[in-house]
Amino acid sequence: EMAQGAEQYGCHAISAIPPFYFFYNFQEVKSYYSDIVGSVNLPMLIYNAPDYEGVHFTIEQFCELADIPGIVGIKNSAPDAYMAAQIRAARPDLIFLHSYEHIFLAILPFRVHGLIGCHLNLIPEIYQRMLGHFRAGRLDEAWSEETRILELHRILMDIGEIQCVKAILGMIGLDCGVARKP
């Protein structure tokens, strides 16, 4: 229903995390993705966030999911750079978006197509400079920008990431309300 709503509202693509809380076998998860992407005429990205959802796919399972008609890529929210490299090597045809933004510099050599994350909204110019330095081969300068990102990440995590991000966005005119308590 949510995928169909996204299509009705004019979205260009959809993404979904695998089902969690209850444990499902791989065939059930594969069926879940097939049902979602089969219900709309939109491309879909698999949302990989094993630290949050508790579902850990193997490379072979990623490849099998990617063979489902309509699956065009992955939004990778996993800190494992080795797994990211394996996915890119196994399926270079997939769109690969990464969202562990505080290790973006480490992931760039894997030819990611983009980055998704909340810190980007706070300091896009730092990410843009880092990417520019990386593309120009200025790795020392890229690392300098990455250290600034790491420091922001540390501060946000120490204080409370969601509350801080919402407060900072409010200060720059994007009122997102207050963070709900867990």
C-alpha positions in Angstrom: 0.0 0.0 0.0 2.8 2.4 0.8 4.5 1.7 -2.5 1.3 2.3 -4.4 0.8 5.5 -2.4 4.3 6.6 -3.4 3.5 5.9 -7.0 0.3 7.9 -6.8 2.1 10.9 -5.3 4.6 10.9 -8.2 7.7 9.4 -6.6 10.3 8.2 -9.0 11.5 5.1 -7.0 10.8 3.2 -3.8 12.9 1.6 -1.1 12.1 -0.8 1.7 13.9 -2.4 4.6 13.4 -6.1 4.9 10.8 -7.3 7.4 12.2 -7.4 10.9 11.3 -8.1 14.5 10.1 -11.6 13.6 12.7 -13.8 11.9 11.9 -14.7 8.3 13.8 -17.0 6.1 15.4 -15.7 2.9 12.7 -17.0 0.6 10.0 -15.1 2.7 12.1 -11.9 2.4 12.6 -12.4 -1.3 8.8 -12.9 -1.7 8.3 -9.7 0.3 10.4 -7.7 -2.1 8.9 -9.3 -5.1 5.4 -8.4 -3.9 6.3 -4.8 -3.3 8.1 -4.1 -6.5 5.4 -6.1 -8.4 2.6 -3.9 -7.1 3.9 -0.7 -8.8 5.6 0.5 -11.9 8.5 2.1 -10.0 12.1 1.0 -9.7 13.1 -0.2 -6.2 16.2 -0.1 -4.1 16.8 -2.6 -1.3 17.5 -0.9 1.9 20.3 -2.6 3.7 20.6 -1.6 7.4 21.7 -4.7 9.3 22.6 -2.9 12.5 19.1 -1.5 12.7 16.9 -4.2 11.3 18.9 -7.3 12.3 18.8 -8.8 8.8 22.2 -9.8 7.4 22.2 -10.7 3.7 25.1 -12.7 2.1 26.5 -11.5 -1.2 24.7 -14.4 -2.9 21.4 -13.3 -1.4 22.0 -9.7 -2.5 22.6 -10.9 -6.0 19.4 -13.0 -5.9 17.4 -10.1 -4.7 18.9 -7.9 -7.4 17.6 -10.4 -10.0 14.0 -9.6 -9.1 12.5 -7.5 -12.0 12.3 -3.9 -10.9 15.1 -4.0 -8.3 17.7 -1.5 -9.6 19.9 -0.9 -6.6 20.7 -0.8 -2.9 20.7 1.9 -0.2 23.5 0.6 1.9 23.4 1.6 5.6 26.0 -0.8 6.8 29.4 0.2 8.2 31.1 -2.8 6.6 33.3 -1.4 3.8 34.4 -4.9 2.8 30.8 -6.0 2.2 30.2 -2.8 0.2 33.2 -3.6 -2.0 31.9 -7.2 -2.5 28.4 -5.9 -3.5 29.9 -3.4 -6.0 32.2 -6.1 -7.4 29.4 -8.7 -7.7 26.8 -6.4 -9.1 28.4 -3.3 -10.7 25.1 -2.8 -12.7 23.2 -1.8 -9.5 22.7 1.7 -8.3 24.7 1.9 -5.1 23.8 4.6 -2.6 25.6 4.7 0.8 24.3 6.2 4.0 27.0 5.7 6.6 28.1 9.2 5.9 30.9 9.3 8.5 32.8 6.7 6.5 32.0 8.2 3.0 35.6 8.8 2.1 36.4 5.1 2.8 33.6 4.1 0.5 34.3 6.5 -2.4 36.8 4.1 -4.2 34.0 1.6 -4.6 32.4 4.0 -7.1 29.2 4.7 -5.1 26.5 6.6 -7.0 25.6 8.8 -4.1 25.2 9.4 -0.4 22.1 9.7 1.7 22.2 10.8 5.3 21.0 13.4 7.8 24.4 15.1 8.4 24.5 16.0 4.7 21.7 18.4 5.4 23.8 20.2 8.0 27.1 20.5 6.3 26.7 19.8 2.5 29.5 22.1 1.6 32.0 19.9 3.6 30.8 16.8 1.8 31.0 18.6 -1.6 34.6 19.8 -0.9 35.6 16.3 0.3 34.2 14.7 -2.9 35.9 17.4 -5.0 39.3 16.8 -3.3 38.9 13.0 -3.7 38.0 13.3 -7.4 41.0 15.6 -8.0 43.3 13.1 -6.2 43.9 15.5 -3.3 43.6 12.8 -0.6 45.2 14.8 2.2 42.6 17.6 1.7 39.8 15.1 1.4 41.0 13.5 4.7 41.0 16.9 6.3 37.3 17.4 5.5 36.6 13.8 6.6 38.1 14.6 10.1 35.7 17.5 10.4 32.8 15.2 9.5 34.0 12.7 12.1 34.1 15.3 14.8 30.6 16.4 14.0 29.4 12.8 14.1 31.1 12.3 17.5 29.5 15.4 18.9 26.0 14.5 17.6 26.3 11.0 19.0 27.4 12.2 22.4 24.6 14.7 22.7 21.8 12.8 20.9 21.9 12.7 17.1 18.2 13.1 16.2 17.5 15.9 18.7 20.6 17.8 17.5 19.9 17.4 13.8 16.3 18.6 14.3 17.4 21.6 16.4 20.1 22.6 13.9 17.7 22.3 11.0 15.3 24.5 12.9 18.0 27.1 13.4 18.5 27.3 9.6 14.8 27.7 8.9 13.7 24.1 8.4 11.4 23.4 11.3 11.2 19.6 11.7 9.6 19.7 15.1 11.1 18.1 18.2 12.3 14.5 18.4 10.1 12.0 20.0 11.5 10.1 22.9 12.3 6.5 22.3 
